Amino acid sequence: MTRGAAALLARGAYSLVLRLATPAYLLRLVWRSRREPLYRHALGERLGFGPKAAPGRLWIHAVSLGETRAAAALVDELRRQRPDLRLLLTHGTATGRAAGAALLQAGDAQAWLPYDTPGAVRRFLVRQRPRCGVLMETETWPNLMHAMRVAGMPLVLANARLSARSLAKGERLAALMRPAAECITIALAQTEADAARLRAAGVPEAAVLGNLKFDMSPPPDLLERGRAWRAALARPVVLAASTREGEEPPLLAAWRALARPRPLLLLVPRHPQRFTEVAGLVRAEGLALVRRSEHPDALPAAIGQADVWLGDTLGEMPLYYALADVALLGGSFAPLGGQNLIEAAACGCPLLMGPHTFNFAQAAELAIAAGAAARVPDLDAGVRRAVALAADAQARADRTAMAAAALAFAHRHRGAAARMAATVLEAMRA
């Protein structure tokens, strides 16, 4: 069988599976909307329906909250270089769409990314008629990318990253994934290692332009409030930032085992649909809980007696980092690859990370080398180190040095947004 025939057969099988799964996909969205009502909004867009849009917009797809935050830096720079630019923003999650709404200006549009069946993709492209597409970070949609190539639309993978694990998975599905990668006009990679893996996956051209997350500027009002609240607290604060499922139980057990007086644990789960679940885990461990969402405007009076302050709000990570003496990086204490550590650095928060940071491998090593972060072997060791840094008066100098190193590290690597915006606009003109 020829390579072209194998690719056609693989995409046909993939499309058939997606068509058969469409009812389950829609039911899952309705199910998720019980906790996040935005998932019920404009369900027809998921199948490529919706109002027709003015042609010629630049289309940027940011699937979720993290990608949308990174896209914000690119959007700002695109508007600076091309003030008349009109955008189409698409997303896959409710948190991404909510954050993306804040980026819209007059003449822009927003929609859900269509389900990757041939019909939904075709309807989406006919209705939206973008001039060029930008996918953020790691998105691969075989039918959508094939349709764009057939239509002659340039496609840019921005802030692109590809781990060795993801490359290996793609190679096992090479008949489907390699033709999709070959549809990308250019990948704007975060690191040389990412660029090499992207080329190995089939991307025709990959340029190393840095990481957009370094260009994200924390809102000054959130930083100011966080620092003011930290000054008002009479106890140290340890932040568990963007924790993932399976990380909270051992963290809470380790926290309960600490001798009193304990620091305050500021616990912020990565996914908002888990806020209530994590609150239940805290109570089940016998720890005194205060929820941020119940006291939106001021420090709660009970915070002095609380063991855990649950950060169950969206868009306030800079406030939480500014509040903390030190942070534990969620997603790095289980084999999940870690979360964005650059935001912590930009807020001047010392960071401790576990052994699993493959999603941000180079940034993690650079942060450690700069003295902005340190690696610990496991969660128990992380808790002990964090408490020592936060609560030990003799560790104040180490903590201050790490905070200063974090700010310097974040500033030193800025500039990716300007480089990526110029390349995207060039692709759009092609």
Stockholm file with secondary structure:
# STOCKHOLM 1.0

chainA/1-430         MTRGAAALLARGAYSLVLRLATPAYLLRLVWRSRREPLYRHALGERLGFGPKAAPGRLWIHAVSLGETRAAAALVDELRRQRPDLRLLLTHGTATGRAAGAALLQAGDAQAWLPYDTPGAVRRFLVRQRPRCGVLMETETWPNLMHAMRVAGMPLVLANARLSARSLAKGERLAALMRPAAECITIALAQTEADAARLRAAGVPEAAVLGNLKFDMSPPPDLLERGRAWRAALARPVVLAASTREGEEPPLLAAWRALARPRPLLLLVPRHPQRFTEVAGLVRAEGLALVRRSEHPDALPAAIGQADVWLGDTLGEMPLYYALADVALLGGSFAPLGGQNLIEAAACGCPLLMGPHTFNFAQAAELAIAAGAAARVPDLDAGVRRAVALAADAQARADRTAMAAAALAFAHRHRGAAARMAATVLEAMRA
#=GR chainA/1-430 SS CCHHHHHHHHHHHHHHHHHHHHHHHHHHHHHHTTTCGGGGTTGGGGGTCSCCCCTTCEEEECCSHHHHHHHHHHHHHHHHHCTTCCEEEEESSHHHHHHHHTTCCTTCEEEECCCSSHHHHHHHHHHHCCSEEEEETTCCCHHHHHHHHHHTCCEEEEEECCCHHHHHHHHHTHHHHHHHHHTCSEEEESSHHHHHHHHHHTCSCEEECCCGGGGCCCCHHHHHHHHHHHHHCSSCEEEEEEECTTTHHHHHHHHHTSCSSCCEEEEEESSGGGHHHHHHHHHHTTCCEEEGGGCSSSCCGGGGTCSEEECCCSSCHHHHHHHCSEEEETTTTTTTCCCCCHHHHHTTCCEEECSCCGGGHHHHHHHHHHTSEEECSSHHHHHHHHHHHHHCGGGHHHHHHHHHHHHHHHHHTCCHHHHHHHHHHHHHHC
#=GC SS_cons         CCHHHHHHHHHHHHHHHHHHHHHHHHHHHHHHTTTCGGGGTTGGGGGTCSCCCCTTCEEEECCSHHHHHHHHHHHHHHHHHCTTCCEEEEESSHHHHHHHHTTCCTTCEEEECCCSSHHHHHHHHHHHCCSEEEEETTCCCHHHHHHHHHHTCCEEEEEECCCHHHHHHHHHTHHHHHHHHHTCSEEEESSHHHHHHHHHHTCSCEEECCCGGGGCCCCHHHHHHHHHHHHHCSSCEEEEEEECTTTHHHHHHHHHTSCSSCCEEEEEESSGGGHHHHHHHHHHTTCCEEEGGGCSSSCCGGGGTCSEEECCCSSCHHHHHHHCSEEEETTTTTTTCCCCCHHHHHTTCCEEECSCCGGGHHHHHHHHHHTSEEECSSHHHHHHHHHHHHHCGGGHHHHHHHHHHHHHHHHHTCCHHHHHHHHHHHHHHC
//
